[in-house]
Amino acid sequence: MSYISEYQLTNYRNRTRTFSADNVINLSKSSLRDTNRPMIFLSHKHDEFSIMQDVIAFLKNEGVDVYVDWMDSSMPAYTNAETAHKLKEKIKASDKFILVATQDAINSKWCNWELGLGDAAKYIKNIALLPINKTNQSFRGYEYLSIYPYIDFEDGSEKYNNGNYIPKGYYVKTPIENNMVNLVPLKQWLRTK
């Protein structure tokens, strides 16, 4: 599995304004939501604020709405059982589930719990990892992550099996047999419900 660099994501934040509670969708206010735009539940480590700014800007640039739990005013101030119940409902209500897979996130009990919920509610068609490389760390010890689709960038130098070049851009790669992957352009994957 390859990683998207923090630098690649930073470019999106630099081109857009920093996000706020006003431009991150709250699933509990569904009447305000444009139902033609897919809703993405982002599972992430809470203390990775700048990475989240970049990821949200990146996804909003792709034409989707984004749900981030700590920007949801209906969530309890402190983590408790009510938090867990609400997160379950938010994951079910979203169209897609993306785990922002930094090393800290995959070490998080909450992120792993959310991934399990996302697996049950969205698997395999509507779940993906967004692996982000901070310091060339690997997923050693978390090999189970390799069964999930993941978001990756193709630079235009690789070829399909038929010999044609893969166009430059972001793709969701779903692992299949013999170390092969199925590629779907990210924009298409995000819009497929």
C-alpha positions as CSV (number, residue, x, y, z in Angstrom):
1,M,0.0,0.0,0.0
2,S,1.4,3.4,-0.9
3,Y,0.9,6.6,0.9
4,I,-0.2,10.1,0.0
5,S,2.3,12.6,1.4
6,E,1.3,15.5,3.7
7,Y,2.8,17.8,1.1
8,Q,0.3,16.7,-1.6
9,L,-2.6,17.4,0.8
10,T,-1.2,20.8,1.9
11,N,-1.6,22.1,-1.6
12,Y,-5.4,21.8,-1.2
13,R,-5.5,23.7,2.0
14,N,-3.4,26.4,0.5
15,R,-5.9,26.8,-2.4
16,T,-9.0,26.9,-0.2
17,R,-9.9,28.7,3.0
18,T,-9.4,26.9,6.3
19,F,-12.5,24.9,7.3
20,S,-14.8,25.8,10.1
21,A,-17.9,24.4,11.8
22,D,-19.9,26.3,9.2
23,N,-18.5,24.5,6.2
24,V,-18.3,21.0,7.6
25,I,-21.6,19.3,7.5
26,N,-23.5,18.1,10.6
27,L,-25.5,15.0,9.7
28,S,-27.9,15.8,12.5
29,K,-28.9,18.9,10.4
30,S,-29.9,16.8,7.4
31,S,-32.5,19.4,6.2
32,L,-29.6,21.8,5.5
33,R,-27.6,19.1,3.6
34,D,-27.6,18.9,-0.2
35,T,-28.7,15.3,-0.6
36,N,-27.2,15.3,-4.2
37,R,-23.7,15.5,-2.7
38,P,-22.4,12.3,-1.1
39,M,-21.7,12.5,2.7
40,I,-18.3,11.2,3.8
41,F,-17.7,10.2,7.4
42,L,-14.0,10.8,8.3
43,S,-12.5,8.6,11.0
44,H,-9.3,10.3,12.3
45,K,-7.1,11.0,15.2
46,H,-8.4,14.1,16.9
47,D,-5.0,15.8,17.6
48,E,-4.1,15.8,13.9
49,F,-5.8,19.1,13.2
50,S,-3.6,20.4,10.3
51,I,-3.8,17.0,8.5
52,M,-7.6,17.2,8.9
53,Q,-7.7,20.7,7.4
54,D,-5.9,19.3,4.4
55,V,-8.0,16.2,4.0
56,I,-11.3,18.1,4.3
57,A,-10.1,20.7,1.7
58,F,-9.0,17.8,-0.5
59,L,-12.4,16.0,-0.3
60,K,-14.5,19.2,-0.6
61,N,-12.6,20.0,-3.7
62,E,-13.8,16.6,-5.0
63,G,-17.5,17.8,-4.6
64,V,-18.6,15.9,-1.5
65,D,-19.8,16.9,2.0
66,V,-17.7,15.9,5.0
67,Y,-18.7,14.9,8.5
68,V,-16.2,15.4,11.3
69,D,-17.4,14.3,14.8
70,W,-15.7,17.0,16.9
71,M,-17.3,19.7,14.8
72,D,-20.7,18.3,15.5
73,S,-22.4,20.4,18.2
74,S,-24.7,17.5,19.1
75,M,-21.8,15.4,20.3
76,P,-21.1,15.2,24.1
77,A,-18.4,17.5,25.4
78,Y,-16.5,14.5,26.8
79,T,-16.3,11.0,25.3
80,N,-18.8,8.6,26.8
81,A,-21.3,5.9,25.8
82,E,-23.5,8.5,24.2
83,T,-20.6,9.4,21.9
84,A,-20.3,5.8,20.8
85,H,-24.1,5.6,20.1
86,K,-24.1,8.8,18.1
87,L,-21.0,7.8,16.1
88,K,-22.7,4.5,15.1
89,E,-25.7,6.4,13.8
90,K,-23.5,8.9,11.9
91,I,-21.5,6.1,10.2
92,K,-24.8,4.4,9.2
93,A,-26.2,7.7,7.8
94,S,-23.1,8.6,5.7
95,D,-22.7,7.5,2.2
96,K,-19.0,6.7,2.5
97,F,-16.5,5.9,5.3
98,I,-12.9,7.0,5.0
99,L,-10.2,6.3,7.7
100,V,-7.5,9.0,7.6
101,A,-4.8,6.4,8.2
102,T,-1.9,8.0,9.8
103,Q,0.2,6.0,12.2
104,D,-1.4,7.7,15.2
105,A,-4.9,6.9,13.8
106,I,-4.3,3.3,13.3
107,N,-2.9,3.0,16.8
108,S,-6.1,4.6,18.2
109,K,-8.7,2.4,19.8
110,W,-11.5,4.7,18.7
111,C,-10.4,4.7,15.1
112,N,-10.1,1.0,15.0
113,W,-13.6,0.7,16.6
114,E,-15.0,3.1,14.0
115,L,-13.2,1.1,11.2
116,G,-15.0,-2.0,12.5
117,L,-18.3,-0.1,12.4
118,G,-17.6,1.2,8.9
119,D,-16.7,-2.3,7.8
120,A,-20.0,-3.6,8.9
121,A,-22.1,-0.7,7.6
122,K,-20.2,0.2,4.3
123,Y,-17.9,-2.7,3.3
124,I,-16.4,-3.1,0.6
125,K,-18.0,-0.7,-1.9
126,N,-18.2,2.4,0.4
127,I,-15.2,2.2,2.6
128,A,-11.6,3.3,2.0
129,L,-8.4,4.2,3.8
130,L,-6.6,7.4,3.1
131,P,-3.0,6.4,4.1
132,I,-1.0,9.5,4.9
133,N,2.8,9.3,5.2
134,K,4.2,11.5,7.9
135,T,7.7,9.9,8.5
136,N,7.9,6.9,6.2
137,Q,6.3,4.7,8.8
138,S,4.6,1.5,7.8
139,F,1.5,-0.4,8.9
140,R,3.6,-3.2,10.4
141,G,1.5,-5.0,13.0
142,Y,-1.7,-3.8,11.3
143,E,-1.6,-6.0,8.2
144,Y,-5.4,-6.4,8.3
145,L,-5.6,-2.9,6.8
146,S,-4.3,-4.4,3.5
147,I,-7.8,-5.9,2.9
148,Y,-9.4,-2.5,2.5
149,P,-9.7,-0.3,-0.5
150,Y,-7.4,2.7,-0.3
151,I,-7.0,6.1,-1.9
152,D,-3.8,6.6,-3.9
153,F,-2.3,9.0,-6.4
154,E,-1.1,7.8,-9.9
155,D,1.4,10.1,-11.5
156,G,0.7,8.9,-15.1
157,S,3.8,6.6,-15.4
158,E,2.2,3.3,-14.6
159,K,0.2,1.1,-17.0
160,Y,-2.9,-0.9,-17.0
161,N,-2.6,-4.7,-17.8
162,N,-3.6,-3.8,-21.4
163,G,-0.5,-1.5,-21.8
164,N,-2.4,1.8,-21.7
165,Y,-1.1,4.4,-19.3
166,I,-3.2,5.1,-16.1
167,P,-4.2,8.8,-16.3
168,K,-2.7,11.0,-13.6
169,G,-5.0,11.5,-10.6
170,Y,-6.4,10.0,-7.4
171,Y,-7.9,6.5,-7.4
172,V,-9.6,4.1,-5.0
173,K,-7.7,0.9,-5.3
174,T,-9.5,-2.3,-4.1
175,P,-7.2,-5.3,-3.5
176,I,-8.1,-8.4,-5.5
177,E,-6.3,-11.7,-6.1
178,N,-2.6,-12.1,-6.9
179,N,-1.5,-8.7,-5.5
180,M,-3.7,-7.0,-8.2
181,V,-5.9,-4.0,-7.5
182,N,-9.1,-2.7,-9.1
183,L,-8.8,1.1,-9.9
184,V,-11.7,3.5,-9.8
185,P,-11.2,7.2,-10.1
186,L,-11.7,8.9,-6.8
187,K,-14.3,11.3,-8.0
188,Q,-16.3,8.5,-9.5
189,W,-16.0,6.4,-6.3
190,L,-17.1,9.3,-4.1
191,R,-20.2,9.9,-6.2
192,T,-21.3,6.2,-6.4
193,K,-23.8,5.5,-3.7
